[in-house]
């Protein structure tokens, strides 16, 4: 999973991440705890999360 420049740092993806793999500081960032489940992608209203590297 990757967060694109469309991210505004709202944090919705962080709330729904079961692995605690998303950090927010201005914008969101996915860390190495990501299990590639895709739940964060489903909760991003801006479509800022992609499965592409």
matplotlib code that plots the C-alpha trace (Angstrom):
import matplotlib.pyplot as plt

x = [0.0, 1.1, -0.3, -0.2, 0.2, -3.6, -3.5, -4.5, -3.7, -7.3, -6.4, -9.5, -7.2, -5.2, -8.4, -9.3, -5.9, -5.8, -2.0, -1.4, 0.7, -0.3, 1.4, 0.1, 2.1, 0.8, 0.1, -0.3, 2.5, 2.4, 5.2, 6.6, 3.9, 1.5, 0.0, -1.5, -5.1, -6.4, -8.8, -7.2, -7.8, -11.5, -11.8, -10.0, -12.5, -10.0, -8.7, -5.2, -4.2, -3.2, -1.9, 0.7, 4.3]
y = [0.0, 3.5, 6.9, 9.5, 13.2, 13.5, 12.8, 15.7, 14.0, 13.6, 10.4, 8.3, 5.5, 5.4, 4.8, 1.7, 0.1, -3.2, -3.3, 0.2, 0.8, 4.4, 7.4, 11.0, 14.1, 16.7, 13.9, 10.1, 7.6, 3.8, 2.1, -1.4, -2.8, -2.8, -6.2, -5.2, -5.8, -2.8, -1.6, 1.8, 2.2, 1.6, 4.3, 7.0, 9.5, 11.1, 7.9, 8.8, 5.2, 2.8, -0.7, 0.3, 0.5]
z = [0.0, -0.7, 0.2, -2.7, -2.7, -2.6, 1.1, 3.4, 6.6, 7.9, 9.7, 8.8, 7.4, 10.6, 12.7, 10.6, 10.2, 12.2, 12.2, 13.4, 10.3, 9.6, 11.1, 10.7, 10.9, 8.4, 6.0, 6.5, 6.0, 6.0, 8.0, 7.8, 10.1, 7.0, 6.4, 2.9, 4.0, 2.1, 4.8, 4.8, 1.1, 1.6, 4.2, 2.3, 1.0, -1.3, -2.9, -1.8, -1.0, -3.7, -4.0, -6.5, -5.2]

ax = plt.figure().add_subplot(projection="3d")
ax.plot(x, y, z, "-o")
ax.set_aspect("equal")
plt.show()
